[in-house]
Amino acid sequence: MEERRLGRMISQVCSSEGWELGATGVLLSLSDGRRQLVAAESFDFENEEFLRLRTTIGSAAELGPARMEAALRINAELVHGALAVWDDHLVIVDTHMLRGTNESELAANLRYLAETADYYERSLFG
């Protein structure tokens, strides 16, 4: 899938879901009035194109050993993705092979990541 097709697919998902497409990703409005930005980037690996989605939960520097352990335990409960440290932030990240990915799957995954990150942001950071 070429970058333009990926951009069109994300743009169509945003249009159908009422989300905002920004320069760095998709800004989703959540049911409680909060918003969550999910970054999207494509990359190649072994002649396949992949899509990596990630959204910030909070500052990794604010996690002490107990909260970092709690974050790692959360990984076992996630339906999609994994918690990780990206730069200085705790994030939830998920990777998809683009071949065969459709708009409804992408929309569901974006929604899941945004809602899950928001939940753990409130749980881990208050």
For each residue, the residues with C-beta under 8 A, 3 or more apart:
1: 5 6 9 42 49 98 99
2: 5 6
3: 6 7 42
4: 7 8
5: 1 2 8 9
6: 1 2 3 9 10 40 42 51 98
7: 3 4 10 11
8: 4 5 11 12
9: 1 5 6 12 13 101 103 106
10: 6 7 13 14 21 26 40 106
11: 7 8 14 15 21
12: 8 9 15 16 103
13: 9 10 16 17 19 26 103 106 107 110
14: 10 11 17 18 19 20 21 26
15: 11 12 18
16: 12 13 103 107
17: 13 14 28 107 110 111
18: 14 15 29
19: 13 14 26 27 28 29 110
20: 14 26 27
21: 10 11 14 26 27
22: 25 26 27 37
23:
24: 37 39
25: 22 37 38 39 40 55
26: 10 13 14 19 20 21 22 37 38 40 110
27: 19 20 21 22 35 36 37
28: 17 19 35 36 37 38 110 111 114
29: 18 19 33 35
30: 33 34 35 36 114 115 118
31:
32:
33: 29 30
34: 30 118
35: 27 28 29 30
36: 27 28 30 55 113 114 115 117 118
37: 22 24 25 26 27 28 55 56
38: 25 26 28 53 54 55 110 113 114
39: 24 25 53 54 55
40: 6 10 25 26 51 52 53
41: 51 52
42: 1 3 6 49 50 51 52 98
43: 49 50 52
44: 47 48 49 50
45: 48 50
46:
47: 44
48: 44 45 97 98 99
49: 1 42 43 44 97 98 99
50: 42 43 44 45 95 96 97 98
51: 6 40 41 42 95 96 98 101 106
52: 40 41 42 43 93 94 95
53: 38 39 40 81 93 94 95 96 109 110 113
54: 38 39 84 86 91 92 93 94 113
55: 25 36 37 38 39 91 92 113 114 117
56: 37 86 89 90 91 117 121
57: 83 89 90 91 92 117 120 121 124 125
58: 62 63 89 90 121 124 125
59: 62 63 88 89 90 125
60: 63 85 88 89 90
61: 88
62: 58 59 67 125
63: 58 59 60 67 68 71 90 124
64: 67 68
65: 68 69
66: 69 70
67: 62 63 64 70 71 124
68: 63 64 65 71 72
69: 65 66 72 73
70: 66 67 73 74 124
71: 63 67 68 74 75 83 90 120 124
72: 68 69 75 83
73: 69 70 76 77
74: 70 71 77 78 83 120
75: 71 72 78 82 83
76: 73
77: 73 74
78: 74 75 81 82 83 92 116
79: 112
80: 94 109 112 113
81: 53 78 92 93 94 112 113 116
82: 75 78 92 93 94
83: 57 71 72 74 75 78 90 91 92 93 120
84: 54 90 91 92 93
85: 60 88 89 90 91
86: 54 56 89 91 93
87:
88: 59 60 61 85
89: 56 57 58 59 60 85 86
90: 56 57 58 59 60 63 71 83 84 85 124
91: 54 55 56 57 83 84 85 86 117
92: 54 55 57 78 81 82 83 84 113 116 117 120
93: 52 53 54 81 82 83 84 86
94: 52 53 54 80 81 82 109 113
95: 50 51 52 53
96: 50 51 53 101 105 106 109
97: 48 49 50 100 101
98: 1 6 42 48 49 50 51 101
99: 1 48 49
100: 97
101: 9 51 96 97 98 105 106
102: 105 106
103: 9 12 13 16 106 107
104: 107 108
105: 96 101 102 108 109
106: 9 10 13 51 96 101 102 103 109 110
107: 13 16 17 103 104 110 111
108: 104 105 111 112
109: 53 80 94 96 105 106 112 113
110: 13 17 19 26 28 38 53 106 107 113 114
111: 17 28 107 108 114 115
112: 79 80 81 108 109 115 116
113: 36 38 53 54 55 80 81 92 94 109 110 116 117
114: 28 30 36 38 55 110 111 117 118
115: 30 36 111 112 118 119
116: 78 81 92 112 113 119 120
117: 36 55 56 57 91 92 113 114 120 121
118: 30 34 36 114 115 121 122
119: 115 116 122 123
120: 57 71 74 83 92 116 117 123 124
121: 56 57 58 117 118 124 125
122: 118 119 125 126
123: 119 120
124: 57 58 63 67 70 71 90 120 121
125: 57 58 59 62 121 122
126: 122
